[in-house]
Amino acid sequence: MLASENSSSHPLYFILLGIPGLENSQFWIAFLFCIMYIVAVVGNITVVHIIRIDHTLHEPMYLFLAMLAVTDLVLSTSTQPKTLAICWFHDHKIEYHACLIQVFFIHAFSSVESGVLMAMALDRYVAICFPLRHSSILTPSVVGKLGAAVLMRGLLWVSPFCIMISRMPFCPNKIIPQSYCEHMAVLKLVCADTRVNRSYGLFVAFSVVGFDVMVISISYVMILRTVLALPSGEARMKAFGTCASHIGVILALYVPALFTFLTHRFGHHVPRVVHIMFANIYLLVPPMLNPIIYGVKTKQIRDRVIQGFSRKKS
């Protein structure tokens, strides 16, 4: 027999408000979210499909891109269907365990995305600084191990979030003032000392992002030194061009993610509506932009897409 809500240390469900401050507009804002989500799903599935069927693309750069696309699909799908249900159908309830699952997927795969971007920076470093040894250094086995390590780091680092929260009592307040369950938002509803949880959250955030950003920065410093030493201006532009899309993807992820993370902890004077909009952008815009950026900048993928459309028209 199920325990009643009054006898349980946690509620049966939480209430997600959606976009507080824009209640009258969120119905229409959801159409923009829906379009962005459709673009993200179609774009990333297209990237994965093209890389899967074209054996000439089974190289480190494209394998990492496929990993990024799968991660983006998980990230956007973990939040957007519920956000659209809130805005369009007033479906504000989310079951307790579903909320914790959402917390897990959001943070675990945000870590995976950061790790994949780090791996892609290493790939660019090897490709530009050691072009003749690229295929021998980044073998399919090494690429697979890097991908597995990044995935395991995300799963193992984030699992304690949900384990610790699931063992804590909650206050009567069940309202989460945003459109999805996020670690800090759920933690604010706990009726207990949460210093250990907060400290662990900071440790995970800074250890993951700090390590990845450090590796990315060192990689690009070494790339810059190598590129500037090239005798040909055309060769320098070509090398910069191969890195431009990756830098754009990095900025699209880290800028809104860091804003959201820091606002939760220190940005008490930031308007709530700004915080909530950035929280949605952080999980929706990178998955939408990544396949567009790489689709435009990567000739092989662009040609494959054009070929697909040409066949349909004929």
MOFENFEN-V721038 format. One record per residue. SS is DSSP state (2 for helix, 1 for strand, 0 for the rest). OMEGA is omega in whole degrees, 0 to 359 (none if undefined). Layout:
BEGIN
((SS	OMEGA) (SS	OMEGA))
END
This chain:
BEGIN
((0	183) (0	176) (0	179) (0	184) (0	184) (0	183) (0	182) (0	179) (0	177) (0	180) (0	176) (0	182) (1	171) (1	176) (1	176) (1	185) (0	183) (0	179) (0	180) (0	183) (0	178) (0	182) (0	182) (0	183) (0	189) (2	175) (2	181) (2	177) (2	181) (2	177) (2	176) (2	177) (2	182) (2	179) (2	180) (2	180) (2	178) (2	178) (2	180) (2	182) (2	181) (2	182) (2	183) (2	175) (2	178) (2	179) (2	180) (2	182) (2	181) (2	181) (2	181) (2	187) (2	182) (0	184) (2	176) (2	180) (2	179) (0	178) (0	185) (2	183) (2	184) (2	176) (2	175) (2	178) (2	177) (2	176) (2	179) (2	181) (2	178) (2	178) (2	179) (2	177) (2	180) (2	182) (2	183) (2	182) (2	179) (2	183) (2	193) (2	178) (2	179) (2	178) (2	179) (2	178) (2	178) (2	186) (2	186) (2	187) (2	179) (0	179) (0	189) (0	183) (1	171) (1	183) (1	187) (2	183) (2	176) (2	178) (2	180) (2	176) (2	178) (2	176) (2	182) (2	183) (2	182) (2	186) (2	180) (2	184) (2	168) (2	176) (2	179) (2	180) (2	178) (2	180) (2	178) (2	177) (2	176) (2	179) (2	178) (2	176) (2	176) (2	178) (2	179) (2	179) (2	180) (2	183) (2	184) (2	184) (2	179) (0	187) (2	182) (2	182) (2	185) (2	184) (2	180) (2	179) (2	181) (0	176) (0	176) (2	178) (2	179) (2	178) (2	178) (2	179) (2	176) (2	179) (2	179) (2	180) (2	179) (2	179) (2	181) (2	177) (2	179) (2	182) (2	185) (2	182) (2	187) (2	181) (2	179) (2	175) (2	186) (2	180) (2	182) (2	180) (2	183) (2	181) (0	184) (0	178) (0	181) (1	176) (0	178) (0	179) (0	182) (0	187) (1	174) (1	188) (0	173) (0	190) (0	176) (0	180) (0	179) (0	189) (2	183) (2	179) (2	178) (2	182) (2	180) (0	180) (0	182) (1	177) (0	180) (0	177) (0	184) (0	183) (2	179) (2	179) (2	181) (2	180) (2	179) (2	178) (2	178) (2	179) (2	181) (2	183) (2	185) (2	179) (2	180) (2	183) (2	181) (2	179) (2	182) (2	180) (2	178) (2	180) (2	179) (2	182) (2	179) (2	179) (2	183) (2	172) (2	179) (2	177) (2	181) (2	179) (2	180) (2	182) (2	181) (2	179) (0	180) (0	184) (0	186) (0	176) (2	179) (2	179) (2	178) (2	180) (2	179) (2	179) (2	177) (2	181) (2	180) (2	182) (2	186) (2	181) (2	180) (2	179) (2	178) (2	178) (2	179) (2	180) (2	180) (2	179) (2	191) (2	184) (2	178) (2	180) (2	179) (2	177) (2	181) (2	181) (2	183) (2	179) (2	179) (2	187) (2	187) (0	187) (0	183) (0	181) (0	177) (0	178) (0	184) (2	183) (2	178) (2	180) (2	183) (2	180) (2	178) (2	178) (2	177) (2	180) (2	183) (2	181) (2	184) (2	184) (2	178) (2	177) (2	178) (2	186) (2	187) (2	179) (2	178) (2	181) (2	182) (2	177) (2	180) (2	187) (2	184) (0	186) (2	183) (2	180) (2	179) (2	180) (2	179) (2	179) (2	179) (2	178) (2	179) (2	178) (2	180) (2	179) (2	180) (2	181) (2	181) (0	none))
END
